[in-house]
């Protein structure tokens, strides 16, 4: 799936997808859920919470 296809499926711009991939932008919960659904994955898998170990 291309960035443009993912963006269209989620309802955001391709630039938003690029920023999320680069770690420059943290998506809202709603966008994260839509991304996970479009990629047949889970939010937890795509956006793991860093641990302070």
mmCIF file of the C-alpha atoms, coordinates in Angstrom:
data_MODEL
# 
_entry.id   MODEL 
# 
loop_
_atom_site.group_PDB 
_atom_site.id 
_atom_site.type_symbol 
_atom_site.label_atom_id 
_atom_site.label_alt_id 
_atom_site.label_comp_id 
_atom_site.label_asym_id 
_atom_site.label_entity_id 
_atom_site.label_seq_id 
_atom_site.pdbx_PDB_ins_code 
_atom_site.Cartn_x 
_atom_site.Cartn_y 
_atom_site.Cartn_z 
_atom_site.occupancy 
_atom_site.B_iso_or_equiv 
_atom_site.pdbx_formal_charge 
_atom_site.auth_seq_id 
_atom_site.auth_comp_id 
_atom_site.auth_asym_id 
_atom_site.auth_atom_id 
_atom_site.pdbx_PDB_model_num 
ATOM 1  C CA . UNK A 1 1  ? 0.000  0.000  0.000  1.00 0.00 ? 1  UNK A CA 1 
ATOM 2  C CA . UNK A 1 2  ? 1.394  3.389  -0.932 1.00 0.00 ? 2  UNK A CA 1 
ATOM 3  C CA . UNK A 1 3  ? 1.365  6.404  1.346  1.00 0.00 ? 3  UNK A CA 1 
ATOM 4  C CA . UNK A 1 4  ? -1.221 8.008  -0.931 1.00 0.00 ? 4  UNK A CA 1 
ATOM 5  C CA . UNK A 1 5  ? -3.460 4.931  -0.783 1.00 0.00 ? 5  UNK A CA 1 
ATOM 6  C CA . UNK A 1 6  ? -3.193 4.767  3.008  1.00 0.00 ? 6  UNK A CA 1 
ATOM 7  C CA . UNK A 1 7  ? -3.923 8.463  3.301  1.00 0.00 ? 7  UNK A CA 1 
ATOM 8  C CA . UNK A 1 8  ? -7.022 8.117  1.125  1.00 0.00 ? 8  UNK A CA 1 
ATOM 9  C CA . UNK A 1 9  ? -8.234 5.085  3.106  1.00 0.00 ? 9  UNK A CA 1 
ATOM 10 C CA . UNK A 1 10 ? -7.764 6.903  6.411  1.00 0.00 ? 10 UNK A CA 1 
ATOM 11 C CA . UNK A 1 11 ? -8.985 10.320 5.321  1.00 0.00 ? 11 UNK A CA 1 
ATOM 12 C CA . UNK A 1 12 ? -5.791 12.311 5.847  1.00 0.00 ? 12 UNK A CA 1 
ATOM 13 C CA . UNK A 1 13 ? -3.226 13.862 3.524  1.00 0.00 ? 13 UNK A CA 1 
ATOM 14 C CA . UNK A 1 14 ? -0.209 11.975 2.231  1.00 0.00 ? 14 UNK A CA 1 
ATOM 15 C CA . UNK A 1 15 ? 1.933  14.539 4.065  1.00 0.00 ? 15 UNK A CA 1 
ATOM 16 C CA . UNK A 1 16 ? 0.285  13.496 7.325  1.00 0.00 ? 16 UNK A CA 1 
ATOM 17 C CA . UNK A 1 17 ? 1.174  9.860  6.661  1.00 0.00 ? 17 UNK A CA 1 
ATOM 18 C CA . UNK A 1 18 ? 4.772  10.887 5.914  1.00 0.00 ? 18 UNK A CA 1 
ATOM 19 C CA . UNK A 1 19 ? 4.974  12.901 9.155  1.00 0.00 ? 19 UNK A CA 1 
ATOM 20 C CA . UNK A 1 20 ? 3.576  9.982  11.182 1.00 0.00 ? 20 UNK A CA 1 
ATOM 21 C CA . UNK A 1 21 ? 6.064  7.551  9.605  1.00 0.00 ? 21 UNK A CA 1 
ATOM 22 C CA . UNK A 1 22 ? 8.963  9.905  10.368 1.00 0.00 ? 22 UNK A CA 1 
ATOM 23 C CA . UNK A 1 23 ? 7.843  10.333 13.965 1.00 0.00 ? 23 UNK A CA 1 
ATOM 24 C CA . UNK A 1 24 ? 7.283  14.060 13.483 1.00 0.00 ? 24 UNK A CA 1 
ATOM 25 C CA . UNK A 1 25 ? 3.554  13.824 14.203 1.00 0.00 ? 25 UNK A CA 1 
ATOM 26 C CA . UNK A 1 26 ? 1.581  11.755 16.699 1.00 0.00 ? 26 UNK A CA 1 
ATOM 27 C CA . UNK A 1 27 ? -1.842 10.937 15.257 1.00 0.00 ? 27 UNK A CA 1 
ATOM 28 C CA . UNK A 1 28 ? -5.035 11.295 17.236 1.00 0.00 ? 28 UNK A CA 1 
ATOM 29 C CA . UNK A 1 29 ? -6.549 8.141  18.638 1.00 0.00 ? 29 UNK A CA 1 
ATOM 30 C CA . UNK A 1 30 ? -9.168 8.205  15.885 1.00 0.00 ? 30 UNK A CA 1 
ATOM 31 C CA . UNK A 1 31 ? -6.594 8.461  13.097 1.00 0.00 ? 31 UNK A CA 1 
ATOM 32 C CA . UNK A 1 32 ? -4.441 5.763  14.703 1.00 0.00 ? 32 UNK A CA 1 
ATOM 33 C CA . UNK A 1 33 ? -7.448 3.430  14.837 1.00 0.00 ? 33 UNK A CA 1 
ATOM 34 C CA . UNK A 1 34 ? -8.254 4.101  11.166 1.00 0.00 ? 34 UNK A CA 1 
ATOM 35 C CA . UNK A 1 35 ? -4.611 3.487  10.167 1.00 0.00 ? 35 UNK A CA 1 
ATOM 36 C CA . UNK A 1 36 ? -4.547 0.218  12.093 1.00 0.00 ? 36 UNK A CA 1 
ATOM 37 C CA . UNK A 1 37 ? -7.786 -0.888 10.453 1.00 0.00 ? 37 UNK A CA 1 
ATOM 38 C CA . UNK A 1 38 ? -6.552 0.007  6.974  1.00 0.00 ? 38 UNK A CA 1 
ATOM 39 C CA . UNK A 1 39 ? -3.363 -1.988 7.570  1.00 0.00 ? 39 UNK A CA 1 
ATOM 40 C CA . UNK A 1 40 ? -5.172 -4.912 9.245  1.00 0.00 ? 40 UNK A CA 1 
ATOM 41 C CA . UNK A 1 41 ? -3.125 -4.372 12.378 1.00 0.00 ? 41 UNK A CA 1 
ATOM 42 C CA . UNK A 1 42 ? -3.569 -2.968 15.871 1.00 0.00 ? 42 UNK A CA 1 
ATOM 43 C CA . UNK A 1 43 ? -2.808 0.446  17.299 1.00 0.00 ? 43 UNK A CA 1 
ATOM 44 C CA . UNK A 1 44 ? -0.601 -1.200 19.931 1.00 0.00 ? 44 UNK A CA 1 
ATOM 45 C CA . UNK A 1 45 ? 1.470  -2.901 17.241 1.00 0.00 ? 45 UNK A CA 1 
ATOM 46 C CA . UNK A 1 46 ? 1.862  0.200  15.066 1.00 0.00 ? 46 UNK A CA 1 
ATOM 47 C CA . UNK A 1 47 ? 2.356  2.727  17.879 1.00 0.00 ? 47 UNK A CA 1 
ATOM 48 C CA . UNK A 1 48 ? 4.082  0.988  20.801 1.00 0.00 ? 48 UNK A CA 1 
ATOM 49 C CA . UNK A 1 49 ? 4.362  2.963  24.017 1.00 0.00 ? 49 UNK A CA 1 
ATOM 50 C CA . UNK A 1 50 ? 8.007  3.480  24.947 1.00 0.00 ? 50 UNK A CA 1 
ATOM 51 C CA . UNK A 1 51 ? 9.006  2.122  28.328 1.00 0.00 ? 51 UNK A CA 1 
ATOM 52 C CA . UNK A 1 52 ? 11.244 3.957  30.784 1.00 0.00 ? 52 UNK A CA 1 
ATOM 53 C CA . UNK A 1 53 ? 13.555 1.090  31.580 1.00 0.00 ? 53 UNK A CA 1 
# 
